């Protein structure tokens, strides 16, 4: 039997680093439930290039 899943794979990209450095951007891959969170996801994640926690948004 085949099950329908509501989870989709998404990419989170740093918002602060887009304005500062263009050549290397911090990205995270994760999944979300599109039925519960239909809007774009925003999470605070660690950015290894800036060496601090920054805001990452779904692209």
C-alpha positions in Angstrom: 0.0 0.0 0.0 1.3 3.4 -0.9 1.1 6.2 1.7 0.8 9.9 0.9 3.3 12.1 2.7 2.8 15.7 3.6 6.5 16.3 4.2 8.6 18.1 1.6 12.3 18.7 1.4 13.4 22.3 1.7 16.6 24.4 1.6 17.3 27.1 4.3 19.6 29.9 3.3 21.2 32.6 5.4 19.7 36.0 5.1 22.5 38.0 6.7 25.2 36.6 4.6 23.5 37.4 1.3 24.2 41.1 1.9 27.7 40.7 3.4 29.5 37.9 1.4 28.2 36.6 -1.9 30.7 33.8 -2.8 30.0 31.3 0.1 26.5 31.1 1.5 25.4 28.9 4.4 22.7 26.4 3.5 20.9 23.7 5.4 18.6 21.0 4.1 15.6 19.9 6.1 12.0 18.9 5.7 8.7 20.4 6.7 5.1 19.4 6.9 3.4 21.5 4.2 -0.1 21.0 5.6 0.9 22.5 9.0 3.3 25.2 7.9 2.3 26.5 4.5 4.2 29.7 4.8 8.0 30.0 4.3 10.0 28.6 7.2 12.5 30.8 9.1 14.9 29.3 11.7 17.9 30.5 13.6 20.9 28.3 12.6 24.6 28.4 13.1 26.5 30.0 10.2 30.1 28.6 10.0 31.3 31.4 7.7 30.2 34.2 10.1 30.8 32.0 13.2 27.5 32.9 14.8 23.8 32.1 14.9 21.9 33.8 12.1 18.4 33.8 10.6 17.9 31.2 7.7 14.9 31.3 5.4 13.4 28.8 3.1 14.2 29.4 -0.6 
